[in-house]
Amino acid sequence: NVVVRVSRKVKGKHRKEALRSVSVTTETVEDNGRLIVRVRSTTTWPDPAQVWVNIRMRVPRCDGALVWTRGGNVGLVGVSGAVQVDNGELGGHAGRIELRTDKSMTAPVALTTDKGSVIYQVGPDSSGQFELIGGDDDPPRFYSDTPHTQTLSTDGRSIKATLHGGTNPIVLRSGNGLVKVMVINNPVGYRDMTN
């Protein structure tokens, strides 16, 4: 499901031109038995903050994700494998990232944004070496239902922790926003509305 949006600031015949300036391509490939879905949107519009794309994908299996975007929310639900998301502010719109999955997350994960919350919500079978770096005004938070969490250090702006002795790096960073990890039962169904 791909929806192209244009700012209300773009008037009249320019709206159609702005819509036509957007190109969205998708590609599904298999690499070493892994299913990879690539989505790319580009625009030739002079002010990219006035034109954006909302993408919603449902895939039967996802072995990992790589997302680069600006000025919008990224939500990953039910994913597994290696995940890398690089988001950020564009045109005054923050770049929030939320990952919620009941799959065992045992591969590397990097979720970074310059502005917006970063939420990482996984089940108790996940593992990793966590590094959480929060914004200046919002210290990171780490909550786990499992007794297999070892907090290595915290200085109020960052947290380092190990879950289940994992060696896979989990790096979560926001330049200006909440960074939160929740290791809980039913991580997909639970939505914390305080973030």
C-alpha positions in Angstrom: 0.0 0.0 0.0 1.7 3.2 -1.2 0.2 6.6 -0.7 1.8 9.8 -2.0 1.0 13.0 -0.1 1.6 16.6 -1.0 1.7 19.5 1.5 -1.3 21.9 1.6 1.1 24.7 0.8 1.4 23.4 -2.7 -1.6 24.9 -4.6 -3.5 24.5 -7.9 -1.8 22.8 -10.9 1.4 22.5 -8.9 -0.2 19.8 -6.8 -0.4 17.4 -9.8 3.2 18.3 -10.8 4.3 17.5 -7.2 2.5 14.1 -7.3 4.1 13.3 -10.6 7.5 14.2 -9.2 7.5 11.1 -7.0 8.7 7.7 -8.0 8.3 4.6 -5.8 10.0 1.3 -6.8 9.8 -2.1 -5.0 11.8 -5.2 -5.5 11.8 -8.6 -3.8 14.8 -10.8 -4.0 16.1 -13.9 -2.3 19.7 -13.8 -1.1 21.2 -17.0 0.5 17.7 -18.2 1.5 16.7 -14.8 2.9 13.7 -12.8 1.6 14.7 -9.2 1.0 12.2 -6.5 0.2 13.6 -3.2 -1.1 11.4 -0.1 -1.3 12.8 3.2 -2.6 11.0 6.5 -3.1 12.5 9.6 -4.8 11.3 12.9 -5.8 12.5 15.6 -8.2 10.3 18.3 -6.4 12.4 21.3 -5.5 11.3 21.2 -1.8 11.3 17.5 -0.7 9.6 18.4 2.6 6.4 19.3 0.7 6.1 15.8 -0.9 6.2 12.5 1.0 5.3 8.9 0.7 3.4 6.7 3.2 4.3 3.0 2.7 2.6 0.1 4.4 3.8 -3.4 3.6 2.7 -6.8 4.7 4.9 -9.7 3.9 4.5 -13.4 4.9 8.1 -13.6 6.0 10.7 -11.0 6.8 14.3 -12.0 7.5 15.5 -8.4 8.1 14.9 -4.8 7.2 16.9 -1.8 6.1 15.1 1.6 6.1 16.4 5.0 5.4 13.9 7.9 5.5 13.3 11.4 6.9 10.4 13.2 8.4 8.0 10.4 9.2 7.3 7.5 11.5 8.8 4.0 10.9 6.9 1.1 12.4 8.2 -2.5 12.2 5.9 -5.2 13.5 6.6 -8.9 13.5 10.1 -8.6 12.0 13.1 -10.8 12.6 16.7 -10.9 11.6 19.1 -7.9 11.2 17.3 -4.5 11.3 18.8 -1.1 10.5 16.6 2.1 10.5 18.0 5.5 9.9 15.4 8.2 10.3 15.4 11.9 11.1 13.6 15.2 11.0 12.6 16.8 7.8 10.4 19.9 7.4 9.6 20.0 11.1 8.4 16.4 11.2 10.2 14.1 13.6 11.5 10.7 12.7 10.0 8.3 15.2 11.0 4.6 15.1 9.0 1.8 16.7 9.9 -1.9 16.5 7.5 -4.5 18.1 8.0 -8.2 17.5 7.4 -11.5 19.1 10.1 -13.2 17.1 13.4 -13.9 18.8 15.7 -11.0 18.0 19.2 -12.4 18.0 20.8 -10.5 15.1 22.3 -7.0 15.0 19.9 -4.0 15.3 20.6 -0.3 14.8 17.7 2.2 15.2 18.8 5.9 15.0 17.1 9.2 14.5 18.1 12.8 15.1 14.7 13.7 16.4 11.9 11.5 17.7 11.4 8.5 19.9 13.0 5.1 19.4 11.0 2.2 20.9 12.3 -1.4 20.8 9.8 -3.9 22.1 10.7 -7.6 22.0 9.9 -10.9 23.6 11.8 -12.6 26.4 13.6 -15.0 24.0 15.6 -12.1 22.5 19.2 -11.4 23.2 21.9 -8.7 22.7 24.4 -6.2 23.9 22.5 -3.0 24.2 23.6 0.5 23.9 20.9 3.1 24.4 21.7 6.8 23.8 18.9 9.3 24.6 18.5 13.0 23.9 19.7 15.7 26.2 16.3 16.1 28.0 15.1 12.5 28.0 17.2 9.7 29.6 16.9 6.3 28.0 14.8 3.5 29.7 15.4 -0.2 29.8 12.7 -2.5 31.2 12.8 -6.3 31.2 10.4 -9.0 32.5 13.3 -11.6 32.2 15.8 -12.1 35.0 18.6 -12.6 32.4 19.4 -8.9 32.1 22.7 -7.5 33.2 23.1 -3.7 33.3 26.7 -2.9 32.6 26.5 0.9 33.0 24.4 4.0 33.0 25.3 7.6 33.1 21.8 9.2 32.8 22.2 9.8 29.1 23.1 6.3 28.0 22.6 2.7 29.1 24.7 -0.4 28.3 23.1 -3.8 29.1 23.4 -7.4 28.1 20.3 -9.7 27.6 20.7 -13.5 27.7 24.4 -13.2 27.3 23.9 -12.1 23.7 26.8 -10.8 21.6 24.6 -9.2 18.8 24.9 -5.4 19.0 21.6 -3.5 19.6 22.2 0.2 19.2 19.3 2.6 19.8 19.9 6.3 19.5 17.9 9.6 19.4 19.4 13.0 19.3 16.2 14.5 20.7 13.6 12.0 22.0 12.9 9.1 24.2 14.9 5.8 23.7 13.1 2.9 25.4 13.6 -0.9 25.4 10.8 -3.2 26.7 11.5 -7.0 26.9 8.0 -8.3 27.7 5.5 -11.0 27.0 3.2 -10.0 24.2 5.4 -7.3 22.7 3.3 -6.9 19.6 0.0 -6.4 21.3 1.2 -4.1 24.0 1.2 -0.4 23.1 2.7 2.0 25.6 0.9 5.3 24.9 3.3 7.3 27.1 6.0 7.5 24.5 
